[in-house]
Amino acid sequence: MSTSRLVILGRDGTINVFRGDHVKSPDEWTPIDGVLEAIARIHHAGWHVVVASNQSGIGRGMYDMASLNAVHAKMMSMVAAAGGRIDAVFFCPHAPNETCDCRKPLPGLLLEIGERYGAHMKDVIAVGDSLKDLQAAAAAGCEPHLVRTGRAAALGDDELAQWLALVPGTRVHADLAAFAEMLVQRADAIDAWTEPARRA
């Protein structure tokens, strides 16, 4: 598969309400207001949506693969009911003390997604609510976007400035709905610009 329109979303704090004690079952997974509709807008604008998530609760023994799969089944079902689609979920199951290259802020998970979709990483957009998300995006060569939900919701101006200094070029949005609005407008502008070329 090869695509030029690929958006990689973090999960906790970006799509669903962030829990410091981890989402361990479907009952604990709650979408952030407006997120399901935002993903639907992104999908209908022609973008593939893939989730990349650190899930260290697996490595810590807090929940098992069956529970994680059930959480993702609920997420994808609710997105579909709102008219959207998540193509796939990629996750790192390792605890922080394990050695891997897939736990954000390392770029392995994002690079794997890019390879799977045949995407040029410079054309891939990555969205998250944490500094680790932004650092992983930058390390993978993606375009980094921050949503002020989840862990970023409580950021003060000084701390936000520090994050942006560490990951230059980051664009900031109030939430995923605001990001989707920006992306749809961008897609419309690109389509309007390329349409005359296609007719020529």
Secondary structure, DSSP 4 states (H G I P E B T S, - for coil): ---S-EEEE-SBTTTB---TT---SGGG--BPTTHHHHHHHHHHTT-EEEEEEE-HHHHTTSS-HHHHHHHHHHHHHHHHHTT----EEEEE---TTS--S-STTSSHHHHHHHHHHT--GGG-EEEESSHHHHHHHHHHT-EEEEESSGGGTT--HHHHHHHHHHSTT-EEESSHHHHHHHHHHHHHHHHHHHHHHHH-
